[in-house]
Amino acid sequence: MSKDIELKIEGMTCGHCEMSVTKELSKLPGAMDVKVSSQTGTASLSVDDSVDQAQVLAAVEEAGYKLS
């Protein structure tokens, strides 16, 4: 099974920001349909049920951003 995740991310301002966050979130197990928007400061994706909040937070922080 997979679960849908919606995130608010602080500090994204451009396409490069979107690419960085997309790259890190895509590394999560079973990540699908990763969509990141610097205009709205949001990200959405589907992941395996085995993925927890700490892993999502770590991926966003690895890209250099924080959840709001």
DRENPA-3360 file (N, C-alpha, C; in nm, 2 decimals, always signed):
BEGIN
1 = MSKDIELK = +0.08/-0.12/+0.00/+0.00/+0.00/+0.00/+0.09/+0.12/+0.00 ~ +0.03/+0.23/-0.05/+0.10/+0.36/-0.05/+0.02/+0.46/+0.02 ~ +0.09/+0.57/+0.06/+0.01/+0.68/+0.13/+0.05/+0.81/+0.06 ~ -0.05/+0.90/+0.05/-0.02/+1.03/-0.01/+0.02/+1.13/+0.10 ~ +0.12/+1.21/+0.06/+0.18/+1.31/+0.16/+0.17/+1.45/+0.09 ~ +0.13/+1.55/+0.17/+0.13/+1.69/+0.13/+0.22/+1.76/+0.22 ~ +0.31/+1.85/+0.17/+0.40/+1.92/+0.25/+0.40/+2.07/+0.22 ~ +0.43/+2.15/+0.33/+0.45/+2.29/+0.31/+0.60/+2.31/+0.34;
9 = IEGMTCGH = +0.68/+2.36/+0.25/+0.82/+2.38/+0.26/+0.86/+2.52/+0.25 ~ +0.94/+2.56/+0.35/+0.99/+2.70/+0.36/+1.12/+2.72/+0.27 ~ +1.12/+2.84/+0.21/+1.25/+2.88/+0.15/+1.27/+2.85/+0.00 ~ +1.18/+2.78/-0.06/+1.20/+2.75/-0.20/+1.16/+2.88/-0.28 ~ +1.25/+2.92/-0.38/+1.22/+3.04/-0.45/+1.24/+3.02/-0.60 ~ +1.28/+2.91/-0.65/+1.31/+2.89/-0.80/+1.30/+2.75/-0.84 ~ +1.32/+2.73/-0.97/+1.32/+2.60/-1.03/+1.43/+2.51/-0.97 ~ +1.55/+2.56/-0.94/+1.66/+2.49/-0.88/+1.62/+2.43/-0.75;
17 = CEMSVTKE = +1.55/+2.51/-0.67/+1.49/+2.47/-0.54/+1.40/+2.35/-0.56 ~ +1.31/+2.36/-0.66/+1.22/+2.25/-0.69/+1.29/+2.12/-0.73 ~ +1.40/+2.13/-0.81/+1.47/+2.02/-0.85/+1.54/+1.95/-0.73 ~ +1.60/+2.03/-0.64/+1.67/+1.98/-0.53/+1.57/+1.90/-0.44 ~ +1.46/+1.95/-0.41/+1.36/+1.89/-0.32/+1.31/+1.76/-0.39 ~ +1.28/+1.77/-0.52/+1.22/+1.66/-0.60/+1.32/+1.55/-0.60 ~ +1.45/+1.58/-0.62/+1.55/+1.47/-0.62/+1.56/+1.40/-0.49 ~ +1.56/+1.47/-0.38/+1.57/+1.40/-0.25/+1.44/+1.32/-0.21;
25 = LSKLPGAM = +1.32/+1.38/-0.24/+1.20/+1.31/-0.21/+1.18/+1.19/-0.30 ~ +1.24/+1.19/-0.42/+1.23/+1.08/-0.51/+1.31/+0.96/-0.46 ~ +1.40/+0.98/-0.37/+1.49/+0.88/-0.32/+1.42/+0.79/-0.21 ~ +1.30/+0.84/-0.16/+1.23/+0.77/-0.06/+1.17/+0.64/-0.12 ~ +1.17/+0.53/-0.04/+1.12/+0.40/-0.09/+0.98/+0.41/-0.15 ~ +0.97/+0.37/-0.27/+0.84/+0.37/-0.34/+0.79/+0.50/-0.38 ~ +0.87/+0.61/-0.38/+0.82/+0.74/-0.41/+0.76/+0.75/-0.55 ~ +0.64/+0.80/-0.56/+0.58/+0.82/-0.69/+0.51/+0.95/-0.70;
33 = DVKVSSQT = +0.49/+1.00/-0.82/+0.41/+1.12/-0.84/+0.46/+1.24/-0.76 ~ +0.59/+1.26/-0.75/+0.65/+1.37/-0.68/+0.63/+1.50/-0.75 ~ +0.56/+1.59/-0.69/+0.53/+1.72/-0.75/+0.57/+1.83/-0.65 ~ +0.66/+1.92/-0.69/+0.71/+2.03/-0.60/+0.69/+2.16/-0.67 ~ +0.64/+2.26/-0.60/+0.62/+2.39/-0.65/+0.68/+2.50/-0.56 ~ +0.77/+2.57/-0.62/+0.83/+2.68/-0.54/+0.74/+2.80/-0.53 ~ +0.64/+2.81/-0.63/+0.55/+2.92/-0.63/+0.45/+2.91/-0.51 ~ +0.41/+2.79/-0.48/+0.32/+2.77/-0.37/+0.39/+2.72/-0.24;
41 = GTASLSVD = +0.51/+2.68/-0.25/+0.59/+2.63/-0.14/+0.54/+2.50/-0.09 ~ +0.49/+2.41/-0.19/+0.44/+2.28/-0.15/+0.50/+2.17/-0.23 ~ +0.48/+2.05/-0.17/+0.52/+1.93/-0.24/+0.42/+1.82/-0.21 ~ +0.40/+1.74/-0.30/+0.31/+1.62/-0.28/+0.37/+1.50/-0.35 ~ +0.34/+1.39/-0.28/+0.40/+1.26/-0.33/+0.33/+1.14/-0.27 ~ +0.35/+1.03/-0.33/+0.30/+0.90/-0.27/+0.42/+0.82/-0.24 ~ +0.42/+0.75/-0.12/+0.53/+0.67/-0.08/+0.48/+0.54/-0.02 ~ +0.56/+0.44/-0.01/+0.53/+0.31/+0.06/+0.49/+0.34/+0.20;
49 = DSVDQAQV = +0.40/+0.25/+0.26/+0.36/+0.27/+0.39/+0.48/+0.26/+0.49 ~ +0.59/+0.20/+0.45/+0.70/+0.19/+0.54/+0.78/+0.32/+0.57 ~ +0.75/+0.42/+0.49/+0.81/+0.55/+0.50/+0.74/+0.63/+0.62 ~ +0.82/+0.68/+0.71/+0.77/+0.76/+0.82/+0.80/+0.91/+0.81 ~ +0.74/+0.99/+0.90/+0.76/+1.13/+0.89/+0.91/+1.17/+0.90 ~ +0.99/+1.10/+0.98/+1.13/+1.14/+1.00/+1.20/+1.12/+0.87 ~ +1.17/+1.02/+0.79/+1.24/+1.00/+0.66/+1.20/+1.12/+0.56 ~ +1.08/+1.16/+0.57/+1.03/+1.27/+0.48/+1.10/+1.40/+0.52;
57 = LAAVEEAG = +1.11/+1.43/+0.65/+1.17/+1.54/+0.71/+1.32/+1.54/+0.67 ~ +1.39/+1.43/+0.68/+1.53/+1.42/+0.65/+1.55/+1.44/+0.50 ~ +1.47/+1.40/+0.42/+1.48/+1.42/+0.27/+1.47/+1.57/+0.24 ~ +1.38/+1.64/+0.30/+1.36/+1.78/+0.28/+1.48/+1.86/+0.33 ~ +1.53/+1.82/+0.45/+1.65/+1.89/+0.51/+1.77/+1.86/+0.43 ~ +1.78/+1.74/+0.37/+1.90/+1.71/+0.29/+1.90/+1.80/+0.16 ~ +1.79/+1.84/+0.12/+1.78/+1.93/+0.00/+1.81/+2.07/+0.05 ~ +1.82/+2.10/+0.18/+1.85/+2.23/+0.23/+1.73/+2.32/+0.27;
65 = YKLS = +1.62/+2.25/+0.30/+1.49/+2.33/+0.33/+1.43/+2.27/+0.46 ~ +1.33/+2.34/+0.51/+1.26/+2.30/+0.63/+1.11/+2.29/+0.60 ~ +1.04/+2.20/+0.67/+0.90/+2.19/+0.66/+0.84/+2.31/+0.74 ~ +0.73/+2.37/+0.70/+0.67/+2.48/+0.77/+0.54/+2.43/+0.84;
% end
